[in-house]
């Protein structure tokens, strides 16, 4: 049973979508120097194939779409290790990939700007909190000094008052 689990974990798997993110059915050709396997994705774009350890060239083919080739190495692993999925986006033959790269770049830039905004905001909040804490500490220090002065004055009055009697 453990042997079967090890082979199940040594697999090539993933999902194929179009540029809009919708799953598509494609022919996936998994080729190695001594073996070739053709599989078709399911209706949800998912595919998987048990693969012996080695180097593979995976080709994704679908009518009306540009083909895509991906090279992968399947490592011998223990049965508990999970293989990472290979998710692929195919573009229509007449589709301009640059539009997608630009939109991805815009999204990446927006993500970076959002992260920077969050970091700067947190830094400002921490700086303000530090200022508030310093202000509170100084106020407490002044109050303590005032109390000590009052105690000294009170003691002086008491000691001075007892001398006059």
C-alpha positions in Angstrom: 0.0 0.0 0.0 2.8 2.4 0.8 4.5 1.7 -2.5 1.2 2.7 -4.3 1.1 5.9 -2.2 4.7 6.8 -3.3 3.8 6.3 -7.0 0.6 8.4 -6.6 2.7 11.2 -5.1 5.1 11.1 -8.0 2.8 12.6 -10.5 2.5 15.5 -12.9 -0.7 17.5 -12.2 -2.3 20.9 -12.7 -5.0 23.0 -14.3 -5.3 24.6 -17.8 -7.3 27.8 -18.3 -7.8 30.3 -21.0 -6.7 34.0 -20.5 -9.9 34.8 -18.8 -9.3 32.1 -16.2 -11.9 29.7 -17.5 -11.0 26.0 -17.5 -10.5 24.4 -20.9 -10.2 20.9 -22.2 -6.8 20.3 -23.9 -4.6 17.5 -24.9 -1.6 17.3 -22.6 1.4 15.4 -23.9 3.8 14.3 -21.2 7.0 13.1 -22.9 10.2 11.6 -21.5 13.2 10.2 -23.5 11.8 6.7 -23.3 8.1 7.2 -22.8 5.3 9.4 -24.1 1.8 9.8 -22.5 -1.2 11.7 -23.9 -3.9 12.7 -21.5 -6.9 15.0 -21.8 -7.9 17.5 -19.2 -11.2 17.0 -17.5 -14.1 19.5 -18.0 -12.7 21.6 -15.2 -9.3 21.9 -16.8 -7.6 19.6 -14.3 -5.1 16.9 -15.4 -2.8 14.5 -13.6 -0.6 11.6 -14.6 1.5 9.3 -12.5 5.1 9.7 -13.5 8.3 7.9 -12.6 11.2 10.1 -11.4 12.9 11.8 -14.3 12.8 14.8 -16.7 9.6 15.5 -18.7 8.5 17.8 -21.5 4.9 18.7 -21.1 3.1 20.1 -24.2 -0.4 21.6 -23.9 -2.4 21.5 -27.2 -5.9 22.8 -27.9 -7.7 23.9 -31.1 -7.6 27.7 -31.5 -5.0 28.2 -28.8 -1.2 28.7 -28.9 0.6 25.6 -27.7 2.7 25.8 -24.6 5.7 23.7 -23.5 6.8 23.2 -19.9 9.8 21.3 -18.7 9.6 19.6 -15.3 11.7 17.2 -13.2 9.8 14.6 -11.1 11.9 13.9 -8.0 11.8 10.7 -6.0 10.0 11.7 -2.8 8.5 9.9 0.2 4.7 9.3 0.0 3.9 12.2 2.4 5.4 14.9 0.1 3.0 16.6 -2.3 3.9 17.5 -5.8 3.3 21.1 -6.8 0.7 21.6 -9.5 1.7 23.0 -12.9 -1.1 25.5 -13.7 -1.0 26.8 -17.3 -2.8 29.6 -19.1 -3.3 29.2 -22.8 -3.9 32.1 -25.2 -6.0 32.2 -28.3 -4.0 32.1 -31.5 -5.0 35.6 -32.4 -4.8 36.9 -28.8 -2.2 39.6 -28.0 -0.3 38.3 -25.0 1.2 41.8 -24.3 -2.2 43.0 -23.0 -2.2 40.3 -20.4 1.4 41.0 -19.4 0.6 44.7 -19.1 -2.5 43.9 -16.9 -0.4 41.5 -14.8 2.3 44.2 -14.5 -0.4 46.8 -13.5 -1.8 44.4 -10.9 1.7 43.7 -9.5 2.5 47.4 -9.4 -0.8 48.0 -7.6 -0.1 45.2 -5.1 3.4 46.7 -4.5 1.9 50.2 -4.0 -0.8 48.8 -1.6 1.9 47.0 0.4 4.0 50.2 0.5 0.9 52.2 1.6 0.2 49.6 4.4 3.9 49.6 5.5 4.0 53.5 5.6 0.6 53.6 7.4 1.8 51.1 10.0 5.1 53.1 10.4 3.1 56.3 10.9 0.8 54.7 13.4 3.8 53.3 15.3 5.5 56.7 15.3 2.3 58.4 16.6 2.0 55.7 19.2 5.6 56.3 20.2 4.9 60.1 20.5 1.9 59.5 22.6 3.8 57.1 24.9 6.6 59.6 25.3 4.1 62.3 26.0 2.4 60.2 28.6 5.7 59.2 30.2 6.8 62.9 30.4 3.4 63.9 31.9 3.8 61.1 34.5 7.3 62.3 35.2 6.1 65.9 35.7 3.3 64.7 38.0 5.7 62.6 40.0 8.0 65.6 40.3 5.2 67.8 41.4 4.0 65.3 44.0 7.6 65.0 45.3 7.8 68.8 45.6 4.5 68.9 47.4 5.7 66.1 49.8 8.9 68.1 50.5 6.9 71.3 51.1 4.4 69.4 53.3 7.2 67.8 55.3 8.9 71.2 55.6 5.7 72.6 57.0 5.2 69.8 59.4 8.8 69.9 60.6 8.9 73.7 60.7 5.6 73.7 62.5 6.8 71.3 65.2 10.0 73.5 65.7 7.9 76.6 66.5 6.0 74.9 69.2 
